């Protein structure tokens, strides 16, 4: 509405008298509604002006009807917001109560055989509890044999680099601590463990000595067999701590036909909790493990990238109607992935019952994504009536942060006085 018209109507309102109170009330409501609509229209304009030709934005009402959109059908690099699609596919394929497992066997030579099934949360605390179940089942351990065959050993994830950064950790059917080590240096410069719950194993010491860094978390390398060996070394340390003698070596192998099953360890973490941790820390390793597990469960082991992608793409196509998305892996680390803001809206509408698995800041539930010259964010804005408005922002150009855009769309839903200011969202 023309601002002069609003002023004119406001002038009429001041002339109201007691003989026409209902007319005055009606006019007041009209003016209030008009002013609010005008404020939101201006907010919409401010938001859209920040979206350039390389970017996309969509904001919808709680029923999924777009109320603000620009370039919404254009395919964009989603970065780590793709993990929301991977999470949905895993929930559909495996179920929220799914628990990863690890099997333990022994043979006539008193070897301990450990077969991994892709558990992404075999952390030190879990491995120590597992080792405490061994005493009494076997008198001693000769060699520790690691069966890493549930996943293919030759998996190349598009976009995964060869750095020591944790986000480049390789997938592995048997691994520990996300296929990473956390190390520091003592006063003499020697490598030490930087986690009180994690002993420094020979492999961790060897890898840490080659890394020119003081302290931090680093991947163990590209080889999934190294990941399995590191898990075996930790199991060995915890067995000794539990009072079980280990006489032989740690080696890769397979479960022999005459092996005796000691027990199957089921993770204390449900898939629901696994996804929550993946989204909270934007963990690429967990996303890779989920994708490969879906492929192995659907098409029989070994899990491969192609098997996992077949599951993920079929879910995206048949369950969500995403027929034009390009998906080459499940974490969002690849720049080849493409999905539109409209496509992400479909993901968000299906993910809504699980929105509390996402990070939260005030009335914002969100998942961010970051690659070089790519910033993305997808999630929900909760309005004053506890209703969720899904949104997706894809910025495929250099941009310091998304905070101003997110604040803008928040204010287009919730009046400024009630919209919690976004200071800085975490990646």
Residue pairs with C-beta under 8 A, 6 or more apart in sequence:
1 34
1 37
1 38
3 38
6 31
6 34
6 35
6 38
9 27
9 30
9 31
10 31
12 27
13 24
13 27
13 28
13 31
16 23
16 24
16 27
36 415
39 415
40 412
43 408
43 411
43 412
44 68
44 412
46 408
47 57
47 59
47 68
47 405
47 408
47 409
47 412
48 57
48 68
48 70
50 404
50 405
50 408
51 57
51 70
51 71
51 405
52 397
53 71
54 395
54 396
54 397
55 70
55 71
55 76
55 393
55 394
55 395
55 396
55 397
56 70
56 71
56 72
56 74
56 76
56 340
56 341
56 392
56 393
56 394
57 68
57 69
57 70
57 71
57 72
57 341
57 391
57 392
57 393
57 394
57 405
57 409
58 66
58 68
58 69
58 72
58 341
58 342
58 344
58 345
58 391
58 392
59 66
59 67
59 68
59 69
59 381
59 389
59 390
59 391
59 409
59 412
59 413
60 66
60 67
60 345
60 349
60 389
60 390
60 391
61 67
61 389
62 383
62 387
62 388
62 389
64 345
64 349
64 390
66 72
66 342
66 345
67 389
68 409
68 412
69 341
69 342
71 341
72 340
72 341
72 342
72 345
73 340
73 341
73 342
74 340
74 341
75 324
75 325
75 326
75 338
75 339
75 340
76 338
76 339
76 340
76 341
76 376
76 394
76 396
77 335
77 337
77 338
77 371
77 374
77 376
77 394
77 396
78 332
78 337
78 338
78 339
78 344
78 369
78 376
78 378
78 394
79 332
79 368
79 369
79 370
79 371
79 374
79 375
79 376
80 282
80 284
80 331
80 332
80 333
80 367
80 368
80 369
80 370
80 376
81 332
81 344
81 367
81 368
81 369
81 376
81 377
81 378
81 392
82 327
82 330
82 331
82 332
82 337
82 339
82 369
83 278
83 279
83 282
83 287
83 330
83 331
83 332
83 367
84 279
84 344
84 347
84 348
84 351
84 367
84 378
85 312
85 316
85 320
85 327
85 330
85 339
85 347
86 287
86 290
86 291
86 312
86 330
86 331
87 275
87 278
87 279
87 290
87 351
87 354
87 357
88 315
88 319
88 320
88 347
88 350
88 351
89 294
89 311
89 312
89 315
89 316
89 330
90 98
90 271
90 275
90 290
90 293
90 294
91 271
91 275
91 354
92 315
92 319
93 294
93 297
93 298
93 311
93 315
94 271
94 293
94 294
94 297
95 271
96 270
96 271
96 272
97 270
97 271
97 272
98 270
98 271
99 266
99 267
99 268
99 269
99 270
99 271
100 117
100 118
100 119
100 120
100 121
100 266
100 267
100 269
100 274
100 293
101 117
101 119
101 264
101 265
101 266
101 267
102 114
102 115
102 116
102 117
102 119
102 122
102 130
102 174
102 264
102 265
102 267
103 114
103 115
103 117
103 255
103 261
103 263
103 264
103 265
104 112
104 113
104 114
104 115
104 130
104 134
104 261
104 262
104 263
104 264
104 265
105 112
105 113
105 114
105 115
105 255
105 259
105 260
105 261
105 262
106 112
106 113
106 137
106 138
106 259
106 260
106 262
107 113
107 256
107 258
107 259
107 260
108 258
109 142
109 143
110 138
110 139
110 140
110 141
110 142
111 141
111 142
111 143
111 144
111 145
111 248
112 134
112 138
112 141
112 142
112 143
112 144
112 145
112 235
112 239
113 145
113 146
113 147
113 253
113 255
113 256
113 259
114 144
114 145
114 146
114 147
114 174
114 231
114 232
114 235
115 147
115 149
115 150
115 174
115 255
116 122
116 146
116 147
116 148
116 150
116 172
116 173
116 174
116 175
116 228
116 231
117 150
117 173
117 293
118 150
118 151
118 171
118 173
118 289
118 292
118 293
118 296
118 303
119 175
119 267
119 289
120 175
120 178
120 274
120 278
120 283
120 285
120 286
120 289
120 290
121 267
121 269
121 274
121 277
121 286
122 174
122 175
122 176
122 177
122 231
122 267
123 176
123 177
123 178
124 176
124 177
124 195
124 197
124 198
124 234
125 197
126 267
126 268
127 176
127 231
127 234
127 235
127 238
128 197
128 238
128 241
130 235
130 238
130 265
131 235
131 238
131 239
131 241
131 242
131 244
132 238
132 242
133 263
133 265
134 141
134 239
134 242
134 244
134 262
135 242
135 243
135 244
137 262
137 263
138 244
138 262
140 244
140 245
140 246
140 247
141 239
141 244
141 245
141 246
141 247
141 248
142 246
142 247
142 248
143 247
143 248
143 249
143 250
143 251
144 232
144 235
144 236
144 246
144 248
144 249
144 250
144 251
145 251
145 252
145 253
145 254
146 174
146 228
146 229
146 231
146 232
146 250
146 251
146 252
146 253
147 173
147 174
147 252
147 253
147 254
147 255
148 172
148 173
148 174
148 224
148 225
148 227
148 228
148 252
149 173
149 254
149 301
149 302
150 173
150 174
150 296
150 301
150 302
150 303
151 171
151 172
151 173
151 224
151 292
151 296
151 301
151 302
151 303
151 304
152 302
152 303
152 304
152 305
153 224
153 225
155 170
155 171
155 224
155 292
155 304
155 305
156 305
157 170
157 171
157 288
157 305
157 329
157 331
157 333
157 334
158 328
158 329
158 333
158 334
158 336
159 328
159 329
159 331
159 333
159 334
159 335
159 336
160 168
160 170
160 284
160 288
160 329
160 333
160 334
161 168
162 168
162 222
163 219
164 211
164 213
164 218
164 219
165 218
165 219
166 178
166 180
166 217
166 218
166 219
166 285
167 284
167 285
167 333
168 219
168 284
169 178
169 179
169 180
169 219
169 220
169 227
169 284
169 285
170 179
170 219
170 221
170 222
170 223
170 224
170 227
170 288
171 179
171 224
171 285
171 288
171 289
171 292
172 179
172 224
172 225
172 227
172 228
173 224
173 228
173 302
173 303
174 227
174 228
174 231
174 232
175 224
175 227
175 228
175 230
175 231
176 227
176 230
176 231
176 234
177 198
177 230
177 234
178 283
178 285
178 286
179 219
179 220
179 224
179 227
179 230
179 285
180 217
180 218
180 219
180 220
180 285
181 193
181 204
181 207
181 208
181 217
181 218
181 220
181 230
182 193
182 194
182 195
182 198
182 216
182 217
182 218
183 191
183 192
183 193
183 194
183 200
183 204
183 208
183 211
183 215
183 216
183 218
184 191
184 192
184 193
184 194
184 214
184 215
185 191
185 192
185 214
185 215
186 192
191 200
191 204
191 205
191 208
191 209
192 200
193 199
193 200
193 204
194 215
194 216
198 234
199 234
199 237
199 238
200 208
201 230
201 233
201 234
201 236
201 237
202 233
203 220
203 226
203 229
203 230
203 233
204 220
204 230
204 233
207 218
207 220
207 221
208 218
211 218
220 226
220 227
220 230
225 252
228 252
229 250
229 252
232 250
233 250
236 246
236 250
239 246
240 246
269 277
272 354
272 357
274 286
274 290
275 290
275 354
275 357
276 357
277 283
277 286
278 286
278 287
278 290
279 357
279 358
279 359
279 367
280 359
282 367
282 368
282 369
282 427
284 331
284 332
284 333
287 330
287 331
287 332
288 329
288 330
288 331
290 330
291 305
291 308
291 309
291 311
291 312
291 329
291 330
291 331
292 303
292 304
292 305
292 307
292 308
293 303
293 308
294 307
294 308
294 311
294 312
295 303
295 304
295 305
295 306
295 307
295 308
295 309
295 310
295 311
296 302
296 303
296 307
298 307
298 310
298 311
299 307
299 310
305 329
308 330
309 327
309 328
309 329
309 330
312 327
312 330
313 327
316 322
316 325
316 327
317 323
319 350
320 343
320 346
320 347
320 350
321 346
322 339
322 343
322 346
322 347
324 340
324 343
325 338
325 339
325 340
325 343
326 336
326 337
326 338
326 339
327 337
327 339
328 334
328 336
328 337
329 337
332 369
333 371
335 371
335 374
339 347
341 392
341 393
341 394
344 378
344 392
344 394
345 390
345 392
347 378
348 378
348 379
348 380
348 390
348 391
348 392
349 390
352 380
352 388
352 390
355 365
355 379
355 380
355 388
356 365
358 365
358 366
358 367
358 379
358 380
359 365
359 366
359 367
359 425
359 426
360 366
361 420
361 422
361 425
361 426
362 420
362 422
363 381
363 382
363 383
363 410
363 414
363 419
363 420
364 379
364 380
364 381
364 382
364 406
364 410
364 420
364 422
364 425
365 379
365 380
365 382
365 388
366 377
366 378
366 379
366 380
366 406
366 425
367 377
367 378
367 379
368 375
368 376
368 377
368 402
368 425
368 426
368 427
369 375
369 376
369 377
369 427
370 376
370 427
373 396
373 397
373 398
374 395
374 396
375 395
375 399
375 401
375 402
376 392
376 393
376 394
376 395
376 402
377 391
377 392
377 393
377 402
377 406
377 425
378 390
378 391
378 392
378 393
379 390
379 391
380 388
380 389
380 390
380 391
381 388
381 389
381 391
381 409
381 410
381 413
381 414
382 388
382 389
383 389
383 413
383 414
384 414
384 418
389 413
391 409
393 402
393 405
393 406
393 409
395 402
395 405
401 424
401 425
402 425
403 422
403 423
403 424
403 425
406 422
406 425
407 419
407 421
407 422
410 419
410 420
410 422
411 419
413 419
